[in-house]
């Protein structure tokens, strides 16, 4: 993915075409800088004290 250094709004155009149809749509999309985060997914949403989890 390209590096986004500053927040900006850009117009994006999507065109889909099949054998019997064609669709075009254009919308404004906001791009924001991304700061990497750490996401850890476990086997349960809630743990009680003393329980161990698995990643």
CORBELRA-V110362 format. One record per residue. N is the residue number from 1. RES is the residue in one small letter. PHI is phi in whole degrees, 0 to 359 (none if undefined). Layout:
N|RES|PHI ; N|RES|PHI
This chain:
1|x|none ; 2|x|290 ; 3|x|284 ; 4|x|255 ; 5|x|270 ; 6|x|216 ; 7|x|294 ; 8|x|206 ; 9|x|249 ; 10|x|233 ; 11|x|270 ; 12|x|243 ; 13|x|243 ; 14|x|241 ; 15|x|233 ; 16|x|244 ; 17|x|219 ; 18|x|242 ; 19|x|293 ; 20|x|239 ; 21|x|210 ; 22|x|215 ; 23|x|228 ; 24|x|230 ; 25|x|219 ; 26|x|230 ; 27|x|219 ; 28|x|272 ; 29|x|233 ; 30|x|266 ; 31|x|253 ; 32|x|232 ; 33|x|299 ; 34|x|249 ; 35|x|251 ; 36|x|306 ; 37|x|237 ; 38|x|260 ; 39|x|243 ; 40|x|245 ; 41|x|257 ; 42|x|248 ; 43|x|278 ; 44|x|221 ; 45|x|284 ; 46|x|224 ; 47|x|242 ; 48|x|270 ; 49|x|307 ; 50|x|94 ; 51|x|286 ; 52|x|251 ; 53|x|242 ; 54|x|239 ; 55|x|272
